[in-house]
Amino acid sequence: MNDTLAFRRALWFGLAVAGAVALIGAVVGGVVAGTDGVISAVIGGLIAAFFTSMSAGTVLLGIRLTRHDPASPLFYAVILGGWIAKFAVFVLAMVLLRDAPFVQPTVLLICVLAAVVLSVGADVVAVLGTKETYVAGLKQAQAAKAAPTPGSASTEARTTDDGGQHP
Amino acid sequence: MEIVGNLNTIGYGLAAIGPGIGIGIVAGKTVEAMARQPEMAGTLRTTMFLGIAFTELLGLIGVALFFIG
């Protein structure tokens, strides 16, 4: 279905951006802080890749689990649960890495922030570059036309316009 | 009276207020819009994703600065 295309594109764009930041960060970190800088940049890129993939991945998982039913509470449970899980993992990673001897904190911080900010930019590019269709609306209108019921008139009116102001 | 503790904790607590309110508004308004116009659910969900991405970015910066800054 077309509504998953934007999320799949966001997922891949975000991962590509995180990889690019890890690569550039590894080169710069290697020059500035030696081996510790390279390791910190790669860890920063991995954390950002995890963050990005969880954002789009939980939406895709929610859509798949609810079988494209946007009214299902499971959809929001998956997205908001994934959000909490993501922060739990991030906090755990920070606790473990904060005092690790092979981590250069400044390089790690800059790489995480750069990758996450740029991956949000990649999300915007991915979403804006994807055309959304009103497939659900067409289906509802066709169903209403095929089998008119007392409630179908308002459904049909809503597909065409302005928020249910019709009688 | 002596106050002890880590200032970063207070900083993160303050930094979490905005994203917390923001993500609640994003999810709540999307549910409201889907209830009004169910046929727009696909488009709304995509736009909600962008809102969530921007909102959680602020939270992430707060957490990162809390630990590393």
gemmi code that builds the backbone of each chain (N, CA, C; Angstrom):
import gemmi

chains = {
    "A": [
        ("MET", (0.842, -1.202, 0.000), (0.000, 0.000, 0.000), (0.875, 1.249, 0.000)),
        ("ASN", (0.353, 2.339, -0.590), (1.177, 3.500, -0.813), (1.589, 4.216, 0.466)),
        ("ASP", (0.766, 4.136, 1.521), (1.108, 4.901, 2.718), (2.342, 4.367, 3.443)),
        ("THR", (2.798, 3.191, 3.097), (4.030, 2.695, 3.718), (5.268, 3.151, 2.954)),
        ("LEU", (5.075, 3.654, 1.742), (6.224, 4.040, 0.915), (7.032, 5.164, 1.561)),
        ("ALA", (6.319, 6.164, 2.091), (7.007, 7.298, 2.719), (7.853, 6.825, 3.896)),
        ("PHE", (7.325, 5.883, 4.672), (8.060, 5.412, 5.847), (9.252, 4.549, 5.449)),
        ("ARG", (9.068, 3.752, 4.402), (10.202, 2.945, 3.927), (11.312, 3.856, 3.399)),
        ("ARG", (10.911, 4.882, 2.652), (11.912, 5.840, 2.157), (12.591, 6.569, 3.309)),
        ("ALA", (11.800, 6.978, 4.318), (12.369, 7.669, 5.483), (13.367, 6.767, 6.203)),
        ("LEU", (13.021, 5.486, 6.289), (13.903, 4.519, 6.953), (15.251, 4.433, 6.241)),
        ("TRP", (15.209, 4.269, 4.929), (16.460, 4.108, 4.177), (17.240, 5.407, 4.105)),
        ("PHE", (16.560, 6.545, 3.925), (17.254, 7.830, 3.888), (17.950, 8.097, 5.227)),
        ("GLY", (17.236, 7.811, 6.317), (17.808, 8.048, 7.650), (19.032, 7.185, 7.902)),
        ("LEU", (18.942, 5.914, 7.498), (20.082, 5.016, 7.689), (21.278, 5.476, 6.844)),
        ("ALA", (20.988, 5.954, 5.639), (22.067, 6.436, 4.769), (22.751, 7.654, 5.390)),
        ("VAL", (21.941, 8.564, 5.949), (22.498, 9.767, 6.572), (23.337, 9.395, 7.797)),
        ("ALA", (22.814, 8.466, 8.620), (23.564, 8.040, 9.813), (24.896, 7.403, 9.400)),
        ("GLY", (24.871, 6.608, 8.342), (26.111, 5.985, 7.850), (27.099, 7.019, 7.360)),
        ("ALA", (26.592, 8.033, 6.640), (27.472, 9.083, 6.118), (28.100, 9.877, 7.263)),
        ("VAL", (27.293, 10.184, 8.287), (27.822, 10.942, 9.429), (28.866, 10.101, 10.177)),
        ("ALA", (28.596, 8.790, 10.316), (29.574, 7.918, 10.981), (30.894, 7.900, 10.205)),
        ("LEU", (30.789, 7.861, 8.885), (31.988, 7.815, 8.045), (32.784, 9.115, 8.152)),
        ("ILE", (32.086, 10.241, 7.953), (32.769, 11.540, 8.016), (33.297, 11.782, 9.433)),
        ("GLY", (32.456, 11.418, 10.443), (32.867, 11.581, 11.844), (34.079, 10.735, 12.171)),
        ("ALA", (34.154, 9.534, 11.582), (35.304, 8.656, 11.843), (36.581, 9.279, 11.297)),
        ("VAL", (36.486, 9.892, 10.117), (37.672, 10.530, 9.523), (38.099, 11.728, 10.370)),
        ("VAL", (37.121, 12.609, 10.677), (37.437, 13.815, 11.460), (37.872, 13.428, 12.880)),
        ("GLY", (37.122, 12.485, 13.483), (37.452, 12.032, 14.835), (38.835, 11.381, 14.885)),
        ("GLY", (39.177, 10.656, 13.816), (40.506, 10.030, 13.755), (41.610, 11.071, 13.725)),
        ("VAL", (41.375, 12.156, 13.007), (42.370, 13.234, 12.913), (42.471, 13.967, 14.253)),
        ("VAL", (41.317, 14.233, 14.862), (41.285, 15.057, 16.084), (41.669, 14.258, 17.332)),
        ("ALA", (41.131, 13.030, 17.453), (41.303, 12.294, 18.726), (41.854, 10.882, 18.549)),
        ("GLY", (42.343, 10.566, 17.374), (42.960, 9.246, 17.183), (41.938, 8.116, 17.152)),
        ("THR", (42.359, 6.942, 17.612), (41.491, 5.754, 17.557), (40.208, 5.936, 18.364)),
        ("ASP", (40.322, 6.600, 19.515), (39.118, 6.842, 20.335), (38.084, 7.659, 19.572)),
        ("GLY", (38.563, 8.609, 18.775), (37.660, 9.435, 17.986), (36.935, 8.621, 16.927)),
        ("VAL", (37.668, 7.693, 16.291), (37.051, 6.840, 15.265), (35.971, 5.958, 15.901)),
        ("ILE", (36.319, 5.340, 17.029), (35.356, 4.447, 17.706), (34.128, 5.239, 18.150)),
        ("SER", (34.349, 6.440, 18.700), (33.226, 7.260, 19.178), (32.308, 7.658, 18.033)),
        ("ALA", (32.915, 8.013, 16.880), (32.098, 8.411, 15.729), (31.256, 7.244, 15.234)),
        ("VAL", (31.849, 6.052, 15.198), (31.097, 4.877, 14.729), (29.958, 4.560, 15.711)),
        ("ILE", (30.246, 4.651, 17.006), (29.196, 4.394, 18.014), (28.083, 5.446, 17.872)),
        ("GLY", (28.471, 6.707, 17.671), (27.485, 7.772, 17.480), (26.606, 7.509, 16.271)),
        ("GLY", (27.225, 7.061, 15.178), (26.463, 6.735, 13.970), (25.508, 5.577, 14.205)),
        ("LEU", (25.969, 4.568, 14.958), (25.105, 3.410, 15.250), (23.904, 3.822, 16.108)),
        ("ILE", (24.162, 4.671, 17.122), (23.058, 5.129, 17.979), (22.033, 5.905, 17.145)),
        ("ALA", (22.548, 6.785, 16.268), (21.641, 7.577, 15.421), (20.873, 6.666, 14.462)),
        ("ALA", (21.555, 5.638, 13.916), (20.882, 4.704, 12.999), (19.779, 3.952, 13.733)),
        ("PHE", (20.043, 3.573, 14.990), (19.027, 2.887, 15.792), (17.818, 3.798, 16.010)),
        ("PHE", (18.129, 5.058, 16.336), (17.047, 6.007, 16.586), (16.182, 6.204, 15.348)),
        ("THR", (16.856, 6.425, 14.234), (16.128, 6.670, 12.982), (15.299, 5.464, 12.575)),
        ("SER", (15.905, 4.282, 12.656), (15.192, 3.083, 12.202), (14.017, 2.765, 13.125)),
        ("MET", (14.141, 3.116, 14.420), (13.011, 2.878, 15.326), (11.851, 3.822, 15.015)),
        ("SER", (12.157, 5.069, 14.618), (11.077, 6.030, 14.322), (10.208, 5.526, 13.181)),
        ("ALA", (10.839, 5.279, 12.021), (10.054, 4.824, 10.863), (9.647, 3.354, 11.021)),
        ("GLY", (10.520, 2.575, 11.661), (10.255, 1.134, 11.807), (9.030, 0.834, 12.654)),
        ("THR", (8.825, 1.614, 13.751), (7.652, 1.354, 14.588), (6.356, 1.714, 13.852)),
        ("VAL", (6.414, 2.766, 13.013), (5.215, 3.114, 12.235), (4.905, 1.981, 11.245)),
        ("LEU", (5.941, 1.503, 10.551), (5.735, 0.400, 9.602), (5.215, -0.852, 10.310)),
        ("LEU", (5.803, -1.128, 11.487), (5.356, -2.301, 12.258), (3.902, -2.139, 12.700)),
        ("GLY", (3.571, -0.907, 13.148), (2.194, -0.638, 13.568), (1.212, -0.828, 12.426)),
        ("ILE", (1.576, -0.325, 11.239), (0.704, -0.475, 10.067), (0.529, -1.954, 9.724)),
        ("ARG", (1.633, -2.688, 9.797), (1.555, -4.117, 9.445), (0.731, -4.898, 10.473)),
        ("LEU", (0.964, -4.618, 11.773), (0.252, -5.368, 12.816), (-1.248, -5.077, 12.813)),
        ("THR", (-1.594, -3.809, 12.511), (-3.017, -3.455, 12.522), (-3.670, -3.672, 11.159)),
        ("ARG", (-2.905, -4.156, 10.188), (-3.397, -4.399, 8.812), (-4.068, -3.168, 8.226)),
        ("HIS", (-3.330, -2.055, 8.302), (-3.760, -0.790, 7.705), (-5.043, -0.229, 8.321)),
        ("ASP", (-5.316, -0.602, 9.563), (-6.490, -0.042, 10.235), (-6.040, 1.094, 11.153)),
        ("PRO", (-6.225, 2.349, 10.719), (-5.712, 3.469, 11.508), (-6.458, 3.672, 12.819)),
        ("ALA", (-7.644, 3.084, 12.942), (-8.421, 3.282, 14.164), (-7.988, 2.340, 15.282)),
        ("SER", (-7.126, 1.395, 14.969), (-6.747, 0.406, 15.979), (-5.862, 1.018, 17.063)),
        ("PRO", (-6.187, 0.794, 18.330), (-5.329, 1.304, 19.410), (-3.942, 0.677, 19.407)),
        ("LEU", (-3.853, -0.494, 18.806), (-2.561, -1.192, 18.738), (-1.526, -0.347, 17.996)),
        ("PHE", (-1.996, 0.407, 17.001), (-1.093, 1.253, 16.212), (-0.380, 2.257, 17.120)),
        ("TYR", (-1.161, 2.909, 17.982), (-0.560, 3.904, 18.883), (0.243, 3.236, 19.988)),
        ("ALA", (-0.191, 2.043, 20.401), (0.577, 1.308, 21.409), (1.969, 0.975, 20.877)),
        ("VAL", (2.037, 0.561, 19.626), (3.329, 0.207, 19.031), (4.212, 1.447, 18.886)),
        ("ILE", (3.635, 2.539, 18.363), (4.440, 3.755, 18.137), (4.934, 4.356, 19.449)),
        ("LEU", (4.029, 4.543, 20.391), (4.437, 5.194, 21.645), (5.248, 4.248, 22.527)),
        ("GLY", (4.948, 2.941, 22.450), (5.771, 1.950, 23.158), (7.177, 1.914, 22.593)),
        ("GLY", (7.272, 1.985, 21.266), (8.587, 2.026, 20.615), (9.358, 3.264, 21.006)),
        ("TRP", (8.634, 4.366, 21.195), (9.268, 5.625, 21.595), (9.894, 5.486, 22.985)),
        ("ILE", (9.168, 4.873, 23.899), (9.691, 4.670, 25.259), (10.874, 3.698, 25.224)),
        ("ALA", (10.719, 2.600, 24.466), (11.798, 1.605, 24.370), (13.064, 2.229, 23.790)),
        ("LYS", (12.853, 3.100, 22.815), (13.988, 3.770, 22.174), (14.766, 4.608, 23.180)),
        ("PHE", (14.033, 5.369, 24.001), (14.718, 6.195, 24.988), (15.358, 5.348, 26.078)),
        ("ALA", (14.725, 4.232, 26.425), (15.329, 3.342, 27.434), (16.662, 2.808, 26.930)),
        ("VAL", (16.679, 2.379, 25.684), (17.925, 1.862, 25.102), (18.971, 2.965, 25.017)),
        ("PHE", (18.538, 4.171, 24.640), (19.472, 5.288, 24.523), (20.085, 5.631, 25.882)),
        ("VAL", (19.251, 5.688, 26.911), (19.756, 6.001, 28.256), (20.733, 4.915, 28.716)),
        ("LEU", (20.385, 3.657, 28.462), (21.266, 2.539, 28.827), (22.613, 2.656, 28.113)),
        ("ALA", (22.559, 2.967, 26.816), (23.796, 3.113, 26.038), (24.644, 4.256, 26.589)),
        ("MET", (23.991, 5.361, 26.949), (24.738, 6.500, 27.479), (25.368, 6.179, 28.836)),
        ("VAL", (24.630, 5.450, 29.682), (25.165, 5.069, 30.996), (26.403, 4.181, 30.821)),
        ("LEU", (26.300, 3.235, 29.874), (27.418, 2.319, 29.669), (28.615, 3.012, 29.010)),
        ("LEU", (28.319, 3.973, 28.128), (29.403, 4.576, 27.342), (30.039, 5.790, 28.013)),
        ("ARG", (29.325, 6.375, 28.988), (29.783, 7.641, 29.557), (31.215, 7.555, 30.091)),
        ("ASP", (31.478, 6.496, 30.826), (32.802, 6.382, 31.439), (33.686, 5.351, 30.749)),
        ("ALA", (33.272, 4.917, 29.557), (34.096, 3.929, 28.850), (35.421, 4.563, 28.422)),
        ("PRO", (36.536, 3.846, 28.581), (37.844, 4.444, 28.288), (38.080, 4.726, 26.806)),
        ("PHE", (37.354, 4.015, 25.943), (37.599, 4.186, 24.502), (36.692, 5.223, 23.848)),
        ("VAL", (35.928, 5.929, 24.676), (34.996, 6.908, 24.112), (35.509, 8.326, 24.310)),
        ("GLN", (35.436, 9.106, 23.228), (35.777, 10.525, 23.298), (34.448, 11.282, 23.320)),
        ("PRO", (34.030, 11.793, 24.493), (32.660, 12.315, 24.645), (32.266, 13.381, 23.635)),
        ("THR", (33.178, 14.299, 23.337), (32.821, 15.386, 22.418), (32.517, 14.858, 21.017)),
        ("VAL", (33.355, 13.936, 20.529), (33.127, 13.369, 19.192), (31.800, 12.601, 19.178)),
        ("LEU", (31.557, 11.825, 20.246), (30.304, 11.049, 20.327), (29.087, 11.976, 20.299)),
        ("LEU", (29.145, 13.035, 21.125), (28.010, 13.966, 21.196), (27.757, 14.640, 19.849)),
        ("ILE", (28.827, 15.133, 19.232), (28.655, 15.834, 17.948), (28.113, 14.877, 16.884)),
        ("CYS", (28.633, 13.643, 16.852), (28.169, 12.685, 15.836), (26.702, 12.309, 16.051)),
        ("VAL", (26.313, 12.057, 17.307), (24.908, 11.697, 17.577), (23.993, 12.846, 17.168)),
        ("LEU", (24.338, 14.062, 17.613), (23.462, 15.198, 17.318), (23.403, 15.483, 15.817)),
        ("ALA", (24.570, 15.454, 15.148), (24.588, 15.731, 13.701), (23.772, 14.684, 12.951)),
        ("ALA", (23.973, 13.413, 13.296), (23.262, 12.348, 12.572), (21.763, 12.422, 12.803)),
        ("VAL", (21.354, 12.720, 14.036), (19.917, 12.734, 14.323), (19.243, 13.944, 13.675)),
        ("VAL", (19.900, 15.109, 13.747), (19.326, 16.302, 13.102), (19.220, 16.084, 11.596)),
        ("LEU", (20.293, 15.555, 10.987), (20.267, 15.337, 9.537), (19.274, 14.246, 9.135)),
        ("SER", (19.108, 13.243, 10.008), (18.155, 12.178, 9.652), (16.712, 12.689, 9.707)),
        ("VAL", (16.447, 13.667, 10.590), (15.113, 14.291, 10.572), (14.921, 15.058, 9.266)),
        ("GLY", (16.003, 15.719, 8.814), (15.939, 16.376, 7.502), (15.668, 15.367, 6.399)),
        ("ALA", (16.305, 14.191, 6.507), (16.081, 13.130, 5.510), (14.635, 12.642, 5.559)),
        ("ASP", (14.068, 12.589, 6.772), (12.651, 12.200, 6.907), (11.751, 13.182, 6.157)),
        ("VAL", (12.056, 14.472, 6.325), (11.242, 15.493, 5.646), (11.330, 15.309, 4.136)),
        ("VAL", (12.557, 15.113, 3.628), (12.743, 14.915, 2.183), (11.986, 13.677, 1.715)),
        ("ALA", (12.074, 12.599, 2.499), (11.417, 11.341, 2.112), (9.900, 11.496, 2.086)),
        ("VAL", (9.355, 12.155, 3.115), (7.895, 12.280, 3.203), (7.362, 13.251, 2.149)),
        ("LEU", (8.054, 14.387, 1.983), (7.569, 15.371, 1.007), (7.710, 14.872, -0.425)),
        ("GLY", (8.657, 13.968, -0.648), (8.868, 13.445, -1.998), (7.963, 12.285, -2.348)),
        ("THR", (7.064, 11.912, -1.430), (6.179, 10.770, -1.685), (4.756, 11.265, -1.920)),
        ("LYS", (4.143, 10.787, -2.990), (2.767, 11.199, -3.272), (1.797, 10.311, -2.511)),
        ("GLU", (0.889, 10.970, -1.804), (-0.138, 10.230, -1.053), (-1.439, 10.230, -1.838)),
        ("THR", (-2.090, 9.104, -1.900), (-3.385, 9.054, -2.579), (-4.498, 8.854, -1.555)),
        ("TYR", (-5.718, 9.178, -1.973), (-6.856, 9.028, -1.073), (-7.517, 7.689, -1.321)),
        ("VAL", (-6.763, 6.625, -1.199), (-7.287, 5.299, -1.538), (-8.445, 4.922, -0.624)),
        ("ALA", (-8.269, 5.185, 0.665), (-9.322, 4.812, 1.618), (-10.617, 5.552, 1.309)),
        ("GLY", (-10.503, 6.854, 0.953), (-11.680, 7.639, 0.637), (-12.417, 7.100, -0.573)),
        ("LEU", (-11.670, 6.720, -1.613), (-12.298, 6.164, -2.808), (-13.039, 4.878, -2.477)),
        ("LYS", (-12.372, 4.027, -1.689), (-13.002, 2.756, -1.317), (-14.313, 3.000, -0.577)),
        ("GLN", (-14.283, 3.968, 0.353), (-15.500, 4.250, 1.128), (-16.610, 4.786, 0.237)),
        ("ALA", (-16.232, 5.699, -0.686), (-17.231, 6.275, -1.572), (-17.842, 5.198, -2.469)),
        ("GLN", (-16.962, 4.289, -2.974), (-17.470, 3.218, -3.834), (-18.388, 2.278, -3.059)),
        ("ALA", (-17.988, 1.982, -1.823), (-18.807, 1.087, -0.996), (-20.156, 1.729, -0.691)),
        ("ALA", (-20.140, 3.050, -0.427), (-21.378, 3.757, -0.123), (-22.297, 3.782, -1.338)),
        ("LYS", (-21.680, 3.963, -2.541), (-22.472, 4.014, -3.770), (-23.084, 2.649, -4.069)),
        ("ALA", (-22.299, 1.589, -3.827), (-22.764, 0.232, -4.137), (-23.903, -0.197, -3.220)),
        ("ALA", (-23.802, 0.141, -1.945), (-24.825, -0.281, -0.982), (-25.205, 0.865, -0.081)),
        ("PRO", (-26.149, 1.719, -0.522), (-26.518, 2.881, 0.298), (-27.220, 2.489, 1.592)),
        ("THR", (-26.748, 3.060, 2.659), (-27.342, 2.804, 3.980), (-27.611, 4.158, 4.614)),
        ("PRO", (-28.388, 4.210, 5.713), (-28.667, 5.502, 6.338), (-27.408, 6.280, 6.697)),
        ("GLY", (-26.346, 5.590, 7.091), (-25.135, 6.300, 7.502), (-24.217, 6.629, 6.352)),
        ("SER", (-24.489, 6.103, 5.161), (-23.520, 6.239, 4.084), (-23.482, 7.638, 3.474)),
        ("ALA", (-24.568, 8.382, 3.561), (-24.593, 9.714, 2.967), (-23.553, 10.619, 3.598)),
        ("SER", (-23.475, 10.589, 4.912), (-22.499, 11.446, 5.567), (-21.083, 10.987, 5.253)),
        ("THR", (-20.894, 9.666, 5.115), (-19.558, 9.163, 4.790), (-19.136, 9.676, 3.424)),
        ("GLU", (-20.092, 9.622, 2.476), (-19.774, 10.056, 1.128), (-19.478, 11.559, 1.105)),
        ("ALA", (-20.257, 12.312, 1.887), (-20.037, 13.751, 1.916), (-18.655, 14.077, 2.465)),
        ("ARG", (-18.232, 13.320, 3.473), (-16.944, 13.619, 4.087), (-15.787, 13.386, 3.130)),
        ("THR", (-15.960, 12.446, 2.176), (-14.856, 12.157, 1.272), (-14.606, 13.296, 0.305)),
        ("THR", (-15.551, 14.177, 0.151), (-15.397, 15.184, -0.883), (-15.050, 16.554, -0.353)),
        ("ASP", (-15.134, 16.705, 0.966), (-15.073, 18.103, 1.297), (-14.619, 18.568, 2.640)),
        ("ASP", (-15.415, 19.238, 3.417), (-15.048, 20.260, 4.356), (-15.339, 19.953, 5.785)),
        ("GLY", (-15.387, 18.701, 6.129), (-15.463, 18.381, 7.530), (-16.836, 18.185, 8.058)),
        ("GLY", (-17.729, 17.683, 7.280), (-19.013, 17.233, 7.796), (-20.022, 18.318, 8.028)),
        ("GLN", (-20.009, 19.360, 7.246), (-21.002, 20.415, 7.406), (-22.292, 20.119, 6.642)),
        ("HIS", (-22.282, 19.015, 5.879), (-23.474, 18.686, 5.095), (-24.572, 18.100, 5.959)),
        ("PRO", (-25.826, 18.266, 5.574), (-26.929, 17.716, 6.357), (-26.963, 16.191, 6.274)),
    ],
    "B": [
        ("MET", (21.169, 25.920, 54.017), (20.874, 24.551, 53.570), (21.701, 24.236, 52.325)),
        ("GLU", (22.345, 23.081, 52.385), (23.172, 22.709, 51.231), (22.376, 21.862, 50.235)),
        ("ILE", (22.440, 22.247, 48.987), (21.751, 21.479, 47.947), (22.785, 20.677, 47.170)),
        ("VAL", (22.567, 19.360, 47.116), (23.513, 18.513, 46.379), (22.796, 17.814, 45.226)),
        ("GLY", (23.576, 17.407, 44.268), (22.990, 16.693, 43.120), (23.600, 17.165, 41.819)),
        ("ASN", (23.037, 16.658, 40.742), (23.585, 16.958, 39.434), (22.683, 17.961, 38.707)),
        ("LEU", (23.267, 19.077, 38.316), (22.487, 20.095, 37.606), (21.943, 19.575, 36.283)),
        ("ASN", (22.667, 18.598, 35.682), (22.211, 18.042, 34.403), (20.824, 17.411, 34.528)),
        ("THR", (20.550, 16.838, 35.709), (19.240, 16.205, 35.913), (18.125, 17.230, 35.813)),
        ("ILE", (18.357, 18.404, 36.446), (17.361, 19.474, 36.360), (17.226, 19.934, 34.913)),
        ("GLY", (18.378, 20.028, 34.239), (18.369, 20.444, 32.835), (17.560, 19.496, 31.981)),
        ("TYR", (17.764, 18.188, 32.195), (17.007, 17.237, 31.382), (15.519, 17.295, 31.709)),
        ("GLY", (15.217, 17.449, 33.009), (13.808, 17.565, 33.400), (13.126, 18.725, 32.685)),
        ("LEU", (13.822, 19.860, 32.616), (13.268, 21.018, 31.904), (13.168, 20.737, 30.406)),
        ("ALA", (14.197, 20.048, 29.873), (14.215, 19.771, 28.425), (13.124, 18.794, 28.012)),
        ("ALA", (12.649, 17.976, 28.951), (11.636, 16.962, 28.617), (10.227, 17.535, 28.587)),
        ("ILE", (10.044, 18.724, 29.188), (8.683, 19.284, 29.261), (8.125, 19.561, 27.863)),
        ("GLY", (8.923, 20.259, 27.046), (8.461, 20.643, 25.711), (8.127, 19.447, 24.831)),
        ("PRO", (9.101, 18.506, 24.650), (8.796, 17.334, 23.828), (7.633, 16.511, 24.374)),
        ("GLY", (7.499, 16.440, 25.701), (6.394, 15.673, 26.291), (5.044, 16.249, 25.898)),
        ("ILE", (4.930, 17.579, 26.043), (3.687, 18.239, 25.637), (3.498, 18.096, 24.126)),
        ("GLY", (4.601, 18.276, 23.399), (4.532, 18.241, 21.936), (4.061, 16.909, 21.391)),
        ("ILE", (4.609, 15.811, 21.923), (4.236, 14.504, 21.369), (2.788, 14.163, 21.729)),
        ("GLY", (2.356, 14.656, 22.892), (0.951, 14.468, 23.262), (0.022, 15.210, 22.305)),
        ("ILE", (0.395, 16.442, 21.962), (-0.427, 17.211, 21.024), (-0.432, 16.555, 19.646)),
        ("VAL", (0.751, 16.101, 19.197), (0.847, 15.473, 17.867), (-0.069, 14.251, 17.780)),
        ("ALA", (0.063, 13.332, 18.748), (-0.738, 12.094, 18.707), (-2.223, 12.402, 18.907)),
        ("GLY", (-2.527, 13.290, 19.874), (-3.927, 13.599, 20.173), (-4.645, 14.261, 19.007)),
        ("LYS", (-3.981, 15.231, 18.382), (-4.606, 15.930, 17.253), (-4.770, 14.994, 16.060)),
        ("THR", (-3.827, 14.060, 15.899), (-3.963, 13.118, 14.774), (-5.163, 12.200, 14.985)),
        ("VAL", (-5.346, 11.718, 16.206), (-6.521, 10.886, 16.506), (-7.803, 11.673, 16.245)),
        ("GLU", (-7.797, 12.934, 16.694), (-8.967, 13.795, 16.504), (-9.274, 13.970, 15.012)),
        ("ALA", (-8.213, 14.228, 14.230), (-8.402, 14.431, 12.788), (-8.865, 13.146, 12.105)),
        ("MET", (-8.323, 12.003, 12.541), (-8.746, 10.725, 11.948), (-10.214, 10.425, 12.264)),
        ("ALA", (-10.643, 10.830, 13.460), (-12.043, 10.618, 13.823), (-12.956, 11.489, 12.964)),
        ("ARG", (-12.500, 12.700, 12.638), (-13.301, 13.591, 11.808), (-13.321, 13.125, 10.359)),
        ("GLN", (-12.151, 12.757, 9.847), (-12.058, 12.355, 8.441), (-11.239, 11.065, 8.323)),
        ("PRO", (-11.870, 9.920, 8.503), (-11.147, 8.645, 8.474), (-10.455, 8.385, 7.136)),
        ("GLU", (-11.010, 8.941, 6.059), (-10.406, 8.701, 4.747), (-9.060, 9.400, 4.591)),
        ("MET", (-8.751, 10.329, 5.481), (-7.469, 11.031, 5.426), (-6.398, 10.353, 6.286)),
        ("ALA", (-6.710, 9.178, 6.830), (-5.826, 8.547, 7.819), (-4.401, 8.367, 7.314)),
        ("GLY", (-4.255, 7.947, 6.056), (-2.911, 7.702, 5.520), (-2.068, 8.966, 5.532)),
        ("THR", (-2.623, 10.049, 5.022), (-1.910, 11.325, 4.971), (-1.623, 11.844, 6.368)),
        ("LEU", (-2.601, 11.712, 7.247), (-2.423, 12.200, 8.624), (-1.321, 11.437, 9.338)),
        ("ARG", (-1.298, 10.132, 9.097), (-0.284, 9.297, 9.752), (1.113, 9.700, 9.316)),
        ("THR", (1.260, 10.002, 8.021), (2.565, 10.419, 7.508), (2.978, 11.752, 8.116)),
        ("THR", (2.043, 12.671, 8.193), (2.362, 13.978, 8.772), (2.660, 13.846, 10.260)),
        ("MET", (1.945, 12.948, 10.930), (2.200, 12.712, 12.351), (3.619, 12.214, 12.572)),
        ("PHE", (4.074, 11.381, 11.629), (5.429, 10.837, 11.729), (6.466, 11.959, 11.739)),
        ("LEU", (6.261, 12.943, 10.868), (7.186, 14.083, 10.834), (7.148, 14.849, 12.154)),
        ("GLY", (5.940, 15.048, 12.670), (5.799, 15.755, 13.946), (6.499, 15.026, 15.070)),
        ("ILE", (6.348, 13.702, 15.091), (6.993, 12.898, 16.135), (8.508, 12.968, 15.993)),
        ("ALA", (9.002, 12.922, 14.743), (10.454, 12.960, 14.522), (11.049, 14.256, 15.062)),
        ("PHE", (10.386, 15.376, 14.776), (10.906, 16.659, 15.254), (10.807, 16.769, 16.772)),
        ("THR", (9.722, 16.271, 17.321), (9.523, 16.394, 18.764), (10.532, 15.548, 19.530)),
        ("GLU", (10.738, 14.322, 19.061), (11.653, 13.452, 19.801), (13.098, 13.895, 19.639)),
        ("LEU", (13.366, 14.647, 18.580), (14.713, 15.181, 18.394), (15.096, 16.073, 19.569)),
        ("LEU", (14.141, 16.893, 20.010), (14.402, 17.782, 21.147), (14.675, 16.969, 22.414)),
        ("GLY", (13.883, 15.907, 22.601), (14.094, 15.047, 23.769), (15.462, 14.385, 23.722)),
        ("LEU", (15.844, 13.937, 22.540), (17.130, 13.247, 22.385), (18.295, 14.184, 22.700)),
        ("ILE", (18.197, 15.430, 22.212), (19.274, 16.390, 22.498), (19.384, 16.613, 24.004)),
        ("GLY", (18.233, 16.684, 24.675), (18.243, 16.837, 26.136), (18.933, 15.672, 26.827)),
        ("VAL", (18.632, 14.445, 26.384), (19.247, 13.261, 27.014), (20.744, 13.216, 26.735)),
        ("ALA", (21.116, 13.515, 25.481), (22.534, 13.449, 25.115), (23.353, 14.462, 25.919)),
        ("LEU", (22.813, 15.683, 26.050), (23.540, 16.697, 26.815), (23.572, 16.356, 28.301)),
        ("PHE", (22.506, 15.678, 28.758), (22.447, 15.264, 30.164), (23.627, 14.349, 30.497)),
        ("PHE", (23.904, 13.406, 29.596), (24.959, 12.439, 29.891), (26.358, 12.917, 29.511)),
        ("ILE", (26.446, 13.569, 28.368), (27.782, 13.835, 27.828), (28.217, 15.286, 28.004)),
        ("GLY", (27.240, 16.198, 27.953), (27.584, 17.624, 27.951), (28.231, 18.096, 29.237)),
    ],
}
model = gemmi.Model(1)
for chain_id, residues in chains.items():
    chain = gemmi.Chain(chain_id)
    for i, (resn, *xyz) in enumerate(residues, 1):
        res = gemmi.Residue()
        res.name, res.seqid = resn, gemmi.SeqId(i, " ")
        for name, pos in zip(("N", "CA", "C"), xyz):
            atom = gemmi.Atom()
            atom.name, atom.element = name, gemmi.Element(name[0])
            atom.pos, atom.b_iso = gemmi.Position(*pos), 0.0
            res.add_atom(atom)
        chain.add_residue(res)
    model.add_chain(chain)
structure = gemmi.Structure()
structure.add_model(model)
structure.setup_entities()
